[in-house]
């Protein structure tokens, strides 16, 4: 039997007329005591049926099985997709092409602005019954979000691979079925083991992802999502860290000091230091350059998205490159 959270949704039907019966029901509903936003959920038969969902900023009461969900980070969108839920609103940085790349298909949703500064008016207008927000980006507006709908806050932007897996379970719990999230993670871990088994025997050395910008680069440590994906595959991150996810504004000198054996370079296009540095003698002396192990990769997949499927995409790309498909 297909689980209700992963069942395929049918076509949406929009009604252009409202019956007298519906109007009467609306009048009755308006006369009832409203449910506080912080305790509102989907499919609520009664306000006594709440569960408490623990998250990074405390605990939130959620009722029923929320259907109108707003996601303020890409990894949350991917987690919802894993669980069979299409968000009504997404902080997509005003770039719907990223959502299509993230999910591999187009979906119907309303943009609520950028991940850094979501438009709270747009969020409110969607009348969500659940909001999923990021610990770093949205802690300052947590109270405002909670006044709109029950809000669960999780670590995506600075989250490790394990944080992202835990988030899927928490999101499933908020949706009303924690077991669905646990099963999604179990399935994903099995796939990651299959991919890791394809890494060539004898692969040794350190791995580093940098995001190249116009004047500097961001070096991703073992505490960053991709750095911890390296570890999950049995590979060694070039920068070990207990907390700092990214070394921002790093120059070529710092990169030379790290001297990774395998270097993955993500950009958003031309005009970055990745075009400048290769012409220098210092670049030519790095281990990854001398061994031919410098690879250009997609910035969305390796740096922005941070979901279960994204981890699989990263792992598959690494395996392909290590097996000679550069």
TORGU-350308 format. One line per field, with one value per residue (C-alpha): residue number from 1; residue in one letter; x, z, y. Coordinates in Angstrom, 1 decimal, always signed. Layout:
BEGIN
resi	[NUM,...]
resn	[A,...]
x	[X,...]
z	[Z,...]
y	[Y,...]
# end
This chain:
BEGIN
resi	[1,2,3,4,5,6,7,8,9,10,11,12,13,14,15,16,17,18,19,20,21,22,23,24,25,26,27,28,29,30,31,32,33,34,35,36,37,38,39,40,41,42,43,44,45,46,47,48,49,50,51,52,53,54,55,56,57,58,59,60,61,62,63,64,65,66,67,68,69,70,71,72,73,74,75,76,77,78,79,80,81,82,83,84,85,86,87,88,89,90,91,92,93,94,95,96,97,98,99,100,101,102,103,104,105,106,107,108,109,110,111,112,113,114,115,116,117,118,119,120,121,122,123,124,125,126,127,128,129,130,131,132,133,134,135,136,137,138,139,140,141,142,143,144,145,146,147,148,149,150,151,152,153,154,155,156,157,158,159,160,161,162,163,164,165,166,167,168,169,170,171,172,173,174,175,176,177,178,179,180,181,182,183,184,185,186,187,188,189,190,191,192,193,194,195,196,197,198,199,200,201,202,203,204,205,206,207,208,209,210,211,212,213,214,215,216,217,218,219,220,221,222,223,224,225,226,227,228,229,230,231,232,233,234,235,236,237,238,239,240,241,242,243,244,245,246,247,248,249,250,251,252,253,254,255,256,257,258,259,260,261,262,263,264,265,266,267,268,269,270,271,272,273,274,275,276,277,278,279,280,281,282,283,284,285,286,287,288,289,290,291,292,293,294,295,296,297,298,299,300,301,302,303,304,305,306,307,308,309,310,311,312,313,314,315,316,317,318,319,320,321,322,323,324,325,326]
resn	[X,X,X,X,X,X,X,X,X,X,X,X,X,X,X,X,X,X,X,X,X,X,X,X,X,X,X,X,X,X,X,X,X,X,X,X,X,X,X,X,X,X,X,X,X,X,X,X,X,X,X,X,X,X,X,X,X,X,X,X,X,X,X,X,X,X,X,X,X,X,X,X,X,X,X,X,X,X,X,X,X,X,X,X,X,X,X,X,X,X,X,X,X,X,X,X,X,X,X,X,X,X,X,X,X,X,X,X,X,X,X,X,X,X,X,X,X,X,X,X,X,X,X,X,X,X,X,X,X,X,X,X,X,X,X,X,X,X,X,X,X,X,X,X,X,X,X,X,X,X,X,X,X,X,X,X,X,X,X,X,X,X,X,X,X,X,X,X,X,X,X,X,X,X,X,X,X,X,X,X,X,X,X,X,X,X,X,X,X,X,X,X,X,X,X,X,X,X,X,X,X,X,X,X,X,X,X,X,X,X,X,X,X,X,X,X,X,X,X,X,X,X,X,X,X,X,X,X,X,X,X,X,X,X,X,X,X,X,X,X,X,X,X,X,X,X,X,X,X,X,X,X,X,X,X,X,X,X,X,X,X,X,X,X,X,X,X,X,X,X,X,X,X,X,X,X,X,X,X,X,X,X,X,X,X,X,X,X,X,X,X,X,X,X,X,X,X,X,X,X,X,X,X,X,X,X,X,X,X,X,X,X,X,X,X,X,X,X,X,X,X,X,X,X,X,X]
x	[+0.0,+1.4,+2.0,-0.2,+2.8,+4.5,+1.4,+1.3,-1.0,-3.9,-4.6,-5.6,-9.2,-10.1,-13.8,-15.0,-18.3,-19.3,-22.4,-24.9,-23.9,-20.3,-21.2,-23.3,-20.4,-18.0,-20.4,-20.4,-16.6,-16.2,-18.3,-16.1,-13.1,-10.0,-7.1,-3.9,-1.4,+1.3,-1.1,-2.6,-2.1,-3.7,-6.6,-7.5,-10.5,-10.1,-7.5,-6.7,-4.9,-1.4,+2.1,+5.2,+8.0,+11.5,+13.8,+16.8,+14.9,+12.7,+9.5,+6.4,+3.0,+1.6,-1.9,-3.0,-1.1,-0.1,-0.6,+0.1,+3.8,+6.2,+9.9,+12.6,+15.6,+16.3,+17.1,+13.6,+12.0,+13.8,+12.9,+9.2,+9.5,+10.9,+7.8,+5.3,+4.5,+4.7,+5.2,+2.7,+5.5,+9.3,+12.1,+13.6,+15.9,+13.5,+15.0,+12.5,+15.1,+16.9,+13.8,+13.4,+17.0,+16.6,+13.6,+14.1,+10.7,+8.6,+6.1,+3.3,+4.3,+4.5,+7.9,+8.2,+11.4,+15.0,+16.3,+18.1,+15.1,+11.8,+8.8,+6.7,+3.6,+3.7,+4.2,+1.2,-1.0,-0.4,-2.1,+0.4,-0.2,+3.5,+6.7,+10.2,+12.9,+16.7,+18.5,+21.1,+19.2,+15.8,+16.4,+15.8,+12.4,+11.3,+8.7,+7.2,+7.1,+5.5,+2.8,+1.8,+1.9,+3.6,+7.3,+10.1,+13.6,+16.4,+20.1,+20.4,+22.7,+25.5,+24.3,+26.3,+25.2,+24.0,+22.1,+20.3,+19.4,+18.0,+16.0,+14.2,+13.0,+12.0,+10.1,+8.3,+7.4,+6.0,+4.0,+2.4,+4.4,+7.9,+8.3,+8.1,+11.2,+13.1,+12.4,+13.5,+16.8,+17.3,+16.7,+19.1,+21.8,+21.5,+22.0,+25.0,+26.6,+26.1,+27.8,+30.7,+31.4,+32.1,+35.0,+38.2,+40.4,+43.4,+41.9,+43.8,+44.5,+42.5,+39.4,+38.4,+35.5,+36.0,+33.4,+35.2,+34.1,+35.4,+38.1,+38.5,+37.2,+35.2,+36.9,+34.4,+35.6,+34.5,+31.7,+30.2,+27.6,+29.9,+32.8,+30.8,+29.5,+33.2,+33.5,+30.3,+31.9,+35.0,+37.1,+39.2,+38.2,+41.3,+40.2,+39.0,+36.8,+34.6,+32.4,+33.4,+31.7,+33.3,+36.5,+35.3,+37.4,+40.3,+43.1,+45.5,+48.0,+45.5,+44.6,+48.3,+48.7,+45.8,+47.2,+44.4,+45.0,+41.6,+40.1,+36.5,+35.8,+32.3,+31.4,+28.3,+30.0,+32.9,+34.7,+36.1,+39.5,+39.4,+40.2,+43.1,+44.9,+45.8,+48.1,+50.3,+53.3,+51.9,+48.8,+50.8,+52.7,+49.7,+49.2,+45.8,+47.0,+50.0,+48.0,+45.3,+42.7,+41.0,+37.4,+34.8,+31.4,+27.9,+27.6,+23.9,+24.5,+27.7,+27.0,+23.4,+20.9,+22.0,+19.4,+19.4,+19.1,+21.7,+24.1,+23.6,+24.2,+27.4,+28.5,+27.7,+29.6,+32.7,+32.7,+32.4,+35.3,+37.5,+36.8,+38.0,+35.0,+36.2]
z	[+0.0,-1.0,+2.0,+1.9,+2.0,-1.0,-3.1,-6.4,-6.3,-8.7,-10.9,-9.2,-9.7,-9.4,-8.9,-10.6,-8.8,-5.1,-4.1,-1.5,+0.7,+0.7,+1.6,+4.5,+5.7,+5.4,+7.6,+10.2,+10.1,+10.5,+13.6,+15.2,+17.4,+15.1,+15.5,+16.5,+13.7,+15.8,+16.4,+12.9,+10.7,+7.7,+7.7,+11.3,+12.6,+16.1,+17.7,+20.4,+18.0,+18.1,+18.1,+19.2,+16.7,+18.1,+16.0,+16.3,+17.9,+20.2,+19.8,+17.6,+17.9,+14.6,+14.0,+11.4,+8.2,+6.7,+3.0,+2.4,+3.2,+2.5,+2.2,+2.7,+1.6,-1.4,+0.8,+2.3,-1.1,-2.0,+1.3,+0.7,-2.8,-1.3,+0.9,-1.8,-0.9,-3.3,-1.4,-2.1,-1.6,-2.1,-1.4,-4.8,-5.1,-7.9,-10.1,-11.0,-13.2,-10.0,-8.7,-12.0,-11.7,-8.1,-8.7,-12.3,-13.2,-13.1,-10.3,-9.5,-6.6,-5.6,-5.2,-1.8,-2.7,-1.7,+0.8,+2.6,+2.8,+2.1,+1.6,+4.7,+3.1,+0.3,+2.8,+4.8,+1.7,+0.9,+4.3,+5.0,+7.6,+8.0,+7.3,+7.2,+7.8,+8.1,+11.4,+10.2,+7.7,+9.5,+13.2,+13.4,+11.8,+13.6,+15.7,+12.7,+10.8,+13.8,+13.9,+10.3,+10.7,+12.7,+11.9,+12.1,+11.9,+10.7,+9.7,+5.9,+4.9,+7.3,+7.7,+7.3,+5.4,+8.7,+9.5,+6.2,+6.8,+10.2,+8.7,+6.4,+9.4,+11.2,+8.2,+7.9,+11.5,+11.0,+8.0,+10.2,+9.4,+10.8,+9.5,+6.0,+6.5,+8.2,+5.3,+2.8,+4.6,+4.8,+1.0,+0.4,+2.5,+0.6,-2.7,-1.3,-0.3,-3.9,-5.3,-2.9,-4.0,-7.5,-6.3,-7.9,-5.6,-4.4,-4.5,-1.8,-0.9,+0.2,-1.5,-1.6,-3.0,-3.7,-4.9,-7.1,-7.0,-8.8,-6.2,-4.0,-3.3,-0.6,+0.7,+2.0,+5.1,+6.5,+8.3,+5.0,+3.2,+0.3,+2.7,+4.8,+1.7,+0.9,+4.3,+3.8,+0.6,+2.6,+1.1,+3.1,+3.2,+2.7,+5.6,+8.8,+10.9,+14.0,+13.2,+10.4,+7.3,+4.8,+4.7,+2.9,+1.0,+0.6,-1.8,-3.8,-1.0,+1.3,-1.4,-2.0,+1.8,+1.8,-1.4,-2.0,-4.1,-5.7,-6.4,-7.4,-8.6,-8.6,-10.4,-11.6,-14.9,-16.2,-14.4,-11.4,-9.9,-11.5,-14.8,-13.2,-11.0,-13.6,-15.3,-12.2,-11.3,-7.8,-9.3,-11.5,-8.5,-6.6,-6.3,-7.9,-10.9,-11.4,-11.2,-13.5,-10.7,-11.0,-12.0,-12.7,-11.2,-11.0,-8.2,-7.6,-7.0,-5.1,-3.0,-2.9,-3.0,-0.1,-0.2,-0.2,-4.0,-4.3,-2.2,-4.7,-7.6,-6.0,-5.3,-8.8,-10.3,-8.1,-9.1,-12.8,-12.6,-10.6,-13.2,-16.0,-17.2,-16.7]
y	[+0.0,+3.4,+5.7,+8.8,+11.1,+9.6,+8.9,+10.8,+13.8,+14.1,+17.1,+20.3,+21.5,+25.1,+26.1,+29.3,+29.4,+29.0,+27.2,+28.5,+25.5,+26.6,+30.1,+28.9,+26.8,+29.7,+31.9,+29.2,+28.9,+32.6,+32.6,+29.9,+30.7,+31.0,+28.6,+30.5,+30.5,+28.9,+25.9,+25.7,+22.6,+20.9,+18.5,+19.6,+17.8,+19.4,+21.7,+19.1,+16.8,+18.4,+16.9,+18.8,+19.0,+19.8,+22.0,+24.3,+27.2,+25.2,+23.3,+23.9,+22.5,+21.2,+19.8,+17.3,+16.8,+20.1,+20.6,+24.3,+24.4,+27.3,+26.3,+28.9,+26.9,+24.6,+21.5,+21.8,+21.8,+18.7,+17.0,+17.9,+16.4,+13.2,+13.1,+13.7,+17.3,+20.3,+23.6,+26.4,+28.9,+28.8,+31.3,+30.6,+33.7,+34.8,+32.1,+29.3,+27.6,+26.5,+24.8,+22.9,+21.8,+20.9,+18.7,+17.7,+19.0,+22.2,+22.6,+25.0,+27.3,+31.0,+32.6,+34.4,+36.1,+35.4,+32.9,+35.6,+38.0,+36.2,+38.5,+37.9,+39.5,+37.0,+34.2,+35.3,+35.7,+32.0,+31.1,+28.3,+25.7,+25.0,+27.1,+25.5,+28.1,+28.0,+28.4,+30.9,+33.0,+33.2,+33.1,+36.9,+36.6,+33.4,+35.1,+36.9,+33.6,+31.8,+34.5,+33.4,+29.6,+26.9,+27.3,+24.6,+25.9,+23.6,+24.0,+24.0,+26.8,+25.8,+22.2,+19.1,+16.0,+14.5,+17.7,+17.4,+13.8,+14.7,+17.5,+15.1,+13.1,+16.3,+17.6,+14.3,+14.5,+18.0,+16.7,+14.0,+10.9,+10.7,+7.1,+8.3,+10.5,+7.7,+5.4,+8.1,+8.4,+4.6,+4.3,+7.2,+5.7,+2.4,+4.3,+6.2,+2.9,+1.6,+4.8,+4.6,+1.1,+2.4,+4.6,+3.2,+1.1,+2.9,+6.3,+8.3,+11.9,+14.9,+16.4,+20.1,+22.0,+25.7,+28.2,+30.7,+34.3,+37.4,+38.3,+35.2,+31.7,+30.0,+26.8,+24.2,+22.3,+18.9,+20.8,+21.9,+19.8,+18.7,+18.2,+15.9,+14.1,+13.4,+11.8,+9.8,+8.3,+7.4,+10.3,+12.7,+16.4,+18.6,+21.0,+19.4,+21.6,+21.1,+24.1,+26.4,+25.2,+27.6,+29.6,+32.7,+35.2,+32.9,+33.7,+31.6,+31.5,+29.8,+27.3,+26.5,+26.0,+23.5,+21.9,+19.3,+16.2,+16.5,+20.0,+20.6,+24.2,+25.6,+28.9,+30.7,+31.5,+33.6,+36.4,+34.5,+33.8,+30.4,+32.1,+34.1,+31.6,+28.9,+31.3,+31.5,+29.4,+28.8,+27.2,+25.0,+23.6,+22.3,+18.6,+18.5,+20.4,+18.3,+15.1,+16.4,+16.2,+19.6,+19.4,+22.1,+21.3,+22.8,+25.4,+24.7,+21.0,+21.2,+24.3,+25.6,+22.7,+20.4,+17.7,+13.9,+13.6,+16.3,+14.2,+11.4,+13.7,+14.9,+11.4,+10.2,+13.1,+12.4,+8.7,+9.6,+12.0,+9.6,+6.9,+9.1,+11.0,+14.6]
# end
